[in-house]
Amino acid sequence: MAGRGTGGARAERVRLRTARGRSASSQRWLHRQLNDPYVQEARRLGYRSRAAFKLLQLDERFGLLRPGMRVVDLGAAPGGWTQVATARVGSSGLVIALDMVVMDPVAGALVLEADFMEEAGLGAVLNALSGTADLVLSDMAAPTTGHAPTDHLRTSALCEAAYDLAEQVLAPDGAFVAKVFRGGSEAGLLDRMKRSFATVRHAKPDASRPRSPETYVVARGFRGPPAAEQP
């Protein structure tokens, strides 16, 4: 599967054999998973999550990944984005995948278990990178509460933390991609990005569920932080 389609014949819808012991919300989630063509295609192709297709589609649209690139993947578990990035940068590139939870190794990637918002975790990323990065990725989102304004704020805070790291490590003309929940809370961060990058766009890949509030900010052509923010 490349880009928009899921390829192959249309899969038959799967029905739950029994709902015994499951809450209504659990039944809806399981039914959605069983009948999601991206979930099915991820299993067929060996991707660890359907999220891999979001990065594939963003890359198809924006040309983010190239052989030889140096990539930092924040909040990488379970590793779907890391798999895509590693395959596209090839053996001449470098992919550093970081998460606070244990993540199984990905061939060709350096996997770190750390919190980049803590000094030790940030140091681990900088030491592993030993230089600059061409692309910083973040598919992180805070656990949802069901209260949209709170969810926007918490996920925007993660995006801002990822962007703070990106400003430290990106090479000239580098790029930053991160998940956001559209809302007014991100206006200040977008203003920072627009001063530091040649282009800043929002995109919602087809693999992102239509009802999900998530979208992605794609910033390209890094020019460095504004003079007022430079040390």
Short mmCIF file of the C-alpha atoms (twelve columns), coordinates in Angstrom:
data_MODEL
# 
_entry.id   MODEL 
# 
loop_
_atom_site.group_PDB 
_atom_site.id 
_atom_site.type_symbol 
_atom_site.label_atom_id 
_atom_site.label_alt_id 
_atom_site.label_comp_id 
_atom_site.label_asym_id 
_atom_site.label_seq_id 
_atom_site.Cartn_x 
_atom_site.Cartn_y 
_atom_site.Cartn_z 
_atom_site.pdbx_PDB_model_num 
ATOM 1   C CA . MET A 1   0.000   0.000   0.000  1 
ATOM 2   C CA . ALA A 2   1.433   3.313   -0.998 1 
ATOM 3   C CA . GLY A 3   -0.314  6.598   -0.480 1 
ATOM 4   C CA . ARG A 4   -4.064  6.776   -0.471 1 
ATOM 5   C CA . GLY A 5   -5.389  3.321   -1.256 1 
ATOM 6   C CA . THR A 6   -5.203  0.163   0.797  1 
ATOM 7   C CA . GLY A 7   -4.739  -2.054  -2.227 1 
ATOM 8   C CA . GLY A 8   -6.233  -5.451  -3.039 1 
ATOM 9   C CA . ALA A 9   -9.824  -6.570  -2.916 1 
ATOM 10  C CA . ARG A 10  -12.225 -5.034  -0.480 1 
ATOM 11  C CA . ALA A 11  -12.153 -6.997  2.782  1 
ATOM 12  C CA . GLU A 12  -15.344 -8.515  4.125  1 
ATOM 13  C CA . ARG A 13  -16.721 -6.914  7.249  1 
ATOM 14  C CA . VAL A 14  -16.029 -8.874  10.419 1 
ATOM 15  C CA . ARG A 15  -18.690 -9.317  13.083 1 
ATOM 16  C CA . LEU A 16  -17.966 -9.940  16.748 1 
ATOM 17  C CA . ARG A 17  -18.726 -13.511 17.744 1 
ATOM 18  C CA . THR A 18  -19.763 -12.491 21.230 1 
ATOM 19  C CA . ALA A 19  -20.071 -9.321  23.252 1 
ATOM 20  C CA . ARG A 20  -20.003 -11.156 26.574 1 
ATOM 21  C CA . GLY A 21  -17.955 -9.298  29.193 1 
ATOM 22  C CA . ARG A 22  -17.266 -6.295  26.959 1 
ATOM 23  C CA . SER A 23  -18.501 -2.763  27.545 1 
ATOM 24  C CA . ALA A 24  -20.316 -0.965  24.748 1 
ATOM 25  C CA . SER A 25  -17.282 1.244   24.116 1 
ATOM 26  C CA . SER A 26  -14.980 -1.798  23.975 1 
ATOM 27  C CA . GLN A 27  -17.313 -3.464  21.478 1 
ATOM 28  C CA . ARG A 28  -17.295 -0.372  19.257 1 
ATOM 29  C CA . TRP A 29  -13.485 -0.121  19.397 1 
ATOM 30  C CA . LEU A 30  -12.977 -3.806  18.588 1 
ATOM 31  C CA . HIS A 31  -15.506 -3.722  15.753 1 
ATOM 32  C CA . ARG A 32  -13.767 -0.673  14.287 1 
ATOM 33  C CA . GLN A 33  -10.357 -2.341  14.556 1 
ATOM 34  C CA . LEU A 34  -11.503 -5.574  12.948 1 
ATOM 35  C CA . ASN A 35  -13.066 -3.726  10.025 1 
ATOM 36  C CA . ASP A 36  -10.420 -1.051  9.495  1 
ATOM 37  C CA . PRO A 37  -8.683  -1.634  6.131  1 
ATOM 38  C CA . TYR A 38  -5.550  0.136   7.378  1 
ATOM 39  C CA . VAL A 39  -5.329  -2.212  10.364 1 
ATOM 40  C CA . GLN A 40  -5.708  -5.182  8.035  1 
ATOM 41  C CA . GLU A 41  -3.127  -3.861  5.581  1 
ATOM 42  C CA . ALA A 42  -0.676  -3.060  8.376  1 
ATOM 43  C CA . ARG A 43  -0.854  -6.679  9.481  1 
ATOM 44  C CA . ARG A 44  -0.382  -7.910  5.931  1 
ATOM 45  C CA . LEU A 45  2.688   -5.729  5.332  1 
ATOM 46  C CA . GLY A 46  4.222   -6.238  8.758  1 
ATOM 47  C CA . TYR A 47  3.781   -2.714  10.084 1 
ATOM 48  C CA . ARG A 48  3.388   -2.477  13.844 1 
ATOM 49  C CA . SER A 49  0.510   -0.017  13.623 1 
ATOM 50  C CA . ARG A 50  -1.891  1.526   11.144 1 
ATOM 51  C CA . ALA A 51  -0.156  4.840   11.904 1 
ATOM 52  C CA . ALA A 52  2.581   3.798   9.479  1 
ATOM 53  C CA . PHE A 53  0.256   4.749   6.634  1 
ATOM 54  C CA . LYS A 54  -0.101  8.282   7.990  1 
ATOM 55  C CA . LEU A 55  3.625   8.849   7.577  1 
ATOM 56  C CA . LEU A 56  3.651   7.117   4.195  1 
ATOM 57  C CA . GLN A 57  0.909   9.468   2.991  1 
ATOM 58  C CA . LEU A 58  2.569   12.570  4.462  1 
ATOM 59  C CA . ASP A 59  5.813   11.550  2.776  1 
ATOM 60  C CA . GLU A 60  4.008   11.038  -0.530 1 
ATOM 61  C CA . ARG A 61  2.563   14.539  -0.326 1 
ATOM 62  C CA . PHE A 62  5.550   16.465  1.050  1 
ATOM 63  C CA . GLY A 63  8.613   14.405  0.110  1 
ATOM 64  C CA . LEU A 64  9.916   14.243  3.665  1 
ATOM 65  C CA . LEU A 65  12.116  11.141  3.607  1 
ATOM 66  C CA . ARG A 66  15.146  10.494  1.395  1 
ATOM 67  C CA . PRO A 67  18.064  8.063   1.462  1 
ATOM 68  C CA . GLY A 68  20.863  9.119   3.802  1 
ATOM 69  C CA . MET A 69  18.741  11.356  6.025  1 
ATOM 70  C CA . ARG A 70  19.165  11.616  9.798  1 
ATOM 71  C CA . VAL A 71  15.792  11.299  11.533 1 
ATOM 72  C CA . VAL A 72  14.616  11.588  15.147 1 
ATOM 73  C CA . ASP A 73  11.297  9.850   15.871 1 
ATOM 74  C CA . LEU A 74  9.817   11.010  19.193 1 
ATOM 75  C CA . GLY A 75  7.185   8.956   21.015 1 
ATOM 76  C CA . ALA A 76  7.988   6.183   18.575 1 
ATOM 77  C CA . ALA A 77  6.328   3.121   20.186 1 
ATOM 78  C CA . PRO A 78  5.128   0.741   18.903 1 
ATOM 79  C CA . GLY A 79  7.340   1.615   15.943 1 
ATOM 80  C CA . GLY A 80  5.199   2.041   12.826 1 
ATOM 81  C CA . TRP A 81  6.723   5.414   11.917 1 
ATOM 82  C CA . THR A 82  10.192  4.111   12.741 1 
ATOM 83  C CA . GLN A 83  9.713   1.224   10.312 1 
ATOM 84  C CA . VAL A 84  8.724   3.591   7.514  1 
ATOM 85  C CA . ALA A 85  11.533  6.058   8.218  1 
ATOM 86  C CA . THR A 86  14.193  3.348   8.443  1 
ATOM 87  C CA . ALA A 87  13.126  1.790   5.162  1 
ATOM 88  C CA . ARG A 88  13.157  5.134   3.343  1 
ATOM 89  C CA . VAL A 89  16.466  6.543   4.618  1 
ATOM 90  C CA . GLY A 90  18.225  3.246   4.004  1 
ATOM 91  C CA . SER A 91  21.512  1.962   5.375  1 
ATOM 92  C CA . SER A 92  23.246  5.282   4.667  1 
ATOM 93  C CA . GLY A 93  20.833  7.141   6.966  1 
ATOM 94  C CA . LEU A 94  20.193  7.187   10.702 1 
ATOM 95  C CA . VAL A 95  16.915  6.827   12.579 1 
ATOM 96  C CA . ILE A 96  16.812  7.426   16.338 1 
ATOM 97  C CA . ALA A 97  13.531  6.238   17.876 1 
ATOM 98  C CA . LEU A 98  12.710  7.391   21.388 1 
ATOM 99  C CA . ASP A 99  9.897   6.532   23.782 1 
ATOM 100 C CA . MET A 100 9.298   6.317   27.520 1 
ATOM 101 C CA . VAL A 101 7.916   2.786   27.159 1 
ATOM 102 C CA . VAL A 102 9.756   -0.341  26.081 1 
ATOM 103 C CA . MET A 103 9.774   -0.738  22.312 1 
ATOM 104 C CA . ASP A 104 10.933  -3.794  20.417 1 
ATOM 105 C CA . PRO A 105 13.999  -3.225  18.230 1 
ATOM 106 C CA . VAL A 106 13.524  -2.099  14.645 1 
ATOM 107 C CA . ALA A 107 16.145  -3.297  12.199 1 
ATOM 108 C CA . GLY A 108 18.338  -0.385  11.145 1 
ATOM 109 C CA . ALA A 109 17.127  2.006   13.859 1 
ATOM 110 C CA . LEU A 110 18.615  3.027   17.179 1 
ATOM 111 C CA . VAL A 111 15.884  2.622   19.804 1 
ATOM 112 C CA . LEU A 112 16.164  4.540   23.086 1 
ATOM 113 C CA . GLU A 113 13.949  4.146   26.155 1 
ATOM 114 C CA . ALA A 114 13.925  7.632   27.675 1 
ATOM 115 C CA . ASP A 115 11.922  10.818  28.205 1 
ATOM 116 C CA . PHE A 116 13.348  13.551  25.978 1 
ATOM 117 C CA . MET A 117 11.735  16.183  28.212 1 
ATOM 118 C CA . GLU A 118 14.111  15.192  30.995 1 
ATOM 119 C CA . GLU A 119 17.786  16.129  30.951 1 
ATOM 120 C CA . ALA A 120 18.993  12.520  30.776 1 
ATOM 121 C CA . GLY A 121 16.662  11.699  27.895 1 
ATOM 122 C CA . LEU A 122 17.595  14.810  25.944 1 
ATOM 123 C CA . GLY A 123 21.263  13.998  26.512 1 
ATOM 124 C CA . ALA A 124 20.718  10.478  25.184 1 
ATOM 125 C CA . VAL A 125 19.212  11.861  21.974 1 
ATOM 126 C CA . LEU A 126 21.975  14.418  21.487 1 
ATOM 127 C CA . ASN A 127 24.697  11.840  22.137 1 
ATOM 128 C CA . ALA A 128 23.154  9.336   19.737 1 
ATOM 129 C CA . LEU A 129 22.693  11.985  17.068 1 
ATOM 130 C CA . SER A 130 26.205  13.423  17.496 1 
ATOM 131 C CA . GLY A 131 25.392  16.228  15.111 1 
ATOM 132 C CA . THR A 132 22.299  17.561  13.394 1 
ATOM 133 C CA . ALA A 133 19.083  15.952  12.166 1 
ATOM 134 C CA . ASP A 134 17.340  16.445  8.833  1 
ATOM 135 C CA . LEU A 135 13.882  15.573  10.142 1 
ATOM 136 C CA . VAL A 136 12.202  15.425  13.548 1 
ATOM 137 C CA . LEU A 137 8.976   13.418  13.779 1 
ATOM 138 C CA . SER A 138 6.407   13.346  16.571 1 
ATOM 139 C CA . ASP A 139 3.241   11.268  16.491 1 
ATOM 140 C CA . MET A 140 2.726   11.848  20.211 1 
ATOM 141 C CA . ALA A 141 -0.667  12.596  21.722 1 
ATOM 142 C CA . ALA A 142 -1.671  12.821  25.353 1 
ATOM 143 C CA . PRO A 143 -4.283  10.300  26.552 1 
ATOM 144 C CA . THR A 144 -7.685  11.743  25.733 1 
ATOM 145 C CA . THR A 145 -10.012 12.841  28.507 1 
ATOM 146 C CA . GLY A 146 -13.130 13.354  26.402 1 
ATOM 147 C CA . HIS A 147 -12.942 17.083  27.112 1 
ATOM 148 C CA . ALA A 148 -11.794 18.595  23.815 1 
ATOM 149 C CA . PRO A 149 -10.190 21.820  25.150 1 
ATOM 150 C CA . THR A 150 -8.145  19.834  27.685 1 
ATOM 151 C CA . ASP A 151 -7.079  17.305  25.058 1 
ATOM 152 C CA . HIS A 152 -6.017  20.135  22.726 1 
ATOM 153 C CA . LEU A 153 -3.929  21.766  25.432 1 
ATOM 154 C CA . ARG A 154 -2.193  18.564  26.526 1 
ATOM 155 C CA . THR A 155 -1.329  17.439  23.015 1 
ATOM 156 C CA . SER A 156 -0.218  20.956  22.058 1 
ATOM 157 C CA . ALA A 157 2.149   20.871  25.041 1 
ATOM 158 C CA . LEU A 158 3.726   17.668  23.704 1 
ATOM 159 C CA . CYS A 159 4.021   19.210  20.257 1 
ATOM 160 C CA . GLU A 160 5.701   22.276  21.713 1 
ATOM 161 C CA . ALA A 161 8.185   20.114  23.642 1 
ATOM 162 C CA . ALA A 162 8.990   18.209  20.445 1 
ATOM 163 C CA . TYR A 163 9.459   21.487  18.618 1 
ATOM 164 C CA . ASP A 164 11.824  22.783  21.302 1 
ATOM 165 C CA . LEU A 165 14.014  19.743  20.641 1 
ATOM 166 C CA . ALA A 166 13.719  20.198  16.882 1 
ATOM 167 C CA . GLU A 167 15.019  23.765  17.142 1 
ATOM 168 C CA . GLN A 168 18.095  22.429  18.927 1 
ATOM 169 C CA . VAL A 169 18.981  19.662  16.490 1 
ATOM 170 C CA . LEU A 170 17.677  20.504  13.013 1 
ATOM 171 C CA . ALA A 171 20.145  21.222  10.249 1 
ATOM 172 C CA . PRO A 172 19.512  24.119  7.853  1 
ATOM 173 C CA . ASP A 173 16.620  23.251  5.507  1 
ATOM 174 C CA . GLY A 174 15.471  20.503  7.913  1 
ATOM 175 C CA . ALA A 175 11.843  19.592  8.572  1 
ATOM 176 C CA . PHE A 176 9.516   19.004  11.526 1 
ATOM 177 C CA . VAL A 177 6.317   16.933  11.515 1 
ATOM 178 C CA . ALA A 178 4.056   16.602  14.549 1 
ATOM 179 C CA . LYS A 179 0.546   15.593  15.522 1 
ATOM 180 C CA . VAL A 180 -1.718  18.354  16.804 1 
ATOM 181 C CA . PHE A 181 -5.381  18.662  17.715 1 
ATOM 182 C CA . ARG A 182 -6.659  21.701  15.901 1 
ATOM 183 C CA . GLY A 183 -7.544  24.477  18.307 1 
ATOM 184 C CA . GLY A 184 -6.597  27.963  19.373 1 
ATOM 185 C CA . SER A 185 -3.992  26.708  21.850 1 
ATOM 186 C CA . GLU A 186 -1.479  26.061  19.056 1 
ATOM 187 C CA . ALA A 187 -1.499  29.590  17.615 1 
ATOM 188 C CA . GLY A 188 1.606   30.717  19.487 1 
ATOM 189 C CA . LEU A 189 3.569   27.628  18.432 1 
ATOM 190 C CA . LEU A 190 2.562   28.064  14.807 1 
ATOM 191 C CA . ASP A 191 3.778   31.653  14.938 1 
ATOM 192 C CA . ARG A 192 7.171   30.410  16.123 1 
ATOM 193 C CA . MET A 193 7.303   27.861  13.319 1 
ATOM 194 C CA . LYS A 194 6.423   30.403  10.651 1 
ATOM 195 C CA . ARG A 195 9.360   32.554  11.745 1 
ATOM 196 C CA . SER A 196 11.744  29.590  11.666 1 
ATOM 197 C CA . PHE A 197 10.656  27.648  8.566  1 
ATOM 198 C CA . ALA A 198 10.133  28.520  4.926  1 
ATOM 199 C CA . THR A 199 6.734   26.773  4.843  1 
ATOM 200 C CA . VAL A 200 4.283   25.546  7.482  1 
ATOM 201 C CA . ARG A 201 1.243   23.497  6.464  1 
ATOM 202 C CA . HIS A 202 -1.476  21.417  8.098  1 
ATOM 203 C CA . ALA A 203 -2.385  18.047  6.625  1 
ATOM 204 C CA . LYS A 204 -4.771  15.253  7.563  1 
ATOM 205 C CA . PRO A 205 -3.735  11.976  5.906  1 
ATOM 206 C CA . ASP A 206 -6.459  9.683   4.599  1 
ATOM 207 C CA . ALA A 207 -5.264  7.091   7.131  1 
ATOM 208 C CA . SER A 208 -6.282  9.436   9.949  1 
ATOM 209 C CA . ARG A 209 -9.782  8.460   10.982 1 
ATOM 210 C CA . PRO A 210 -12.307 11.081  9.791  1 
ATOM 211 C CA . ARG A 211 -13.828 11.539  13.251 1 
ATOM 212 C CA . SER A 212 -10.453 12.026  14.910 1 
ATOM 213 C CA . PRO A 213 -9.566  15.637  15.823 1 
ATOM 214 C CA . GLU A 214 -5.934  14.973  14.949 1 
ATOM 215 C CA . THR A 215 -4.085  16.644  12.137 1 
ATOM 216 C CA . TYR A 216 -0.395  17.123  11.421 1 
ATOM 217 C CA . VAL A 217 1.714   20.224  11.152 1 
ATOM 218 C CA . VAL A 218 4.447   19.946  8.515  1 
ATOM 219 C CA . ALA A 219 7.172   22.584  8.696  1 
ATOM 220 C CA . ARG A 220 9.914   22.562  6.038  1 
ATOM 221 C CA . GLY A 221 12.949  24.644  5.194  1 
ATOM 222 C CA . PHE A 222 14.379  25.282  8.667  1 
ATOM 223 C CA . ARG A 223 16.107  28.656  8.864  1 
ATOM 224 C CA . GLY A 224 17.029  28.543  12.553 1 
ATOM 225 C CA . PRO A 225 15.162  30.005  15.515 1 
ATOM 226 C CA . PRO A 226 14.283  33.715  15.411 1 
ATOM 227 C CA . ALA A 227 17.125  35.966  16.522 1 
ATOM 228 C CA . ALA A 228 15.282  36.784  19.763 1 
ATOM 229 C CA . GLU A 229 15.297  33.088  20.725 1 
ATOM 230 C CA . GLN A 230 18.923  32.368  19.849 1 
ATOM 231 C CA . PRO A 231 21.380  32.105  22.754 1 
# 
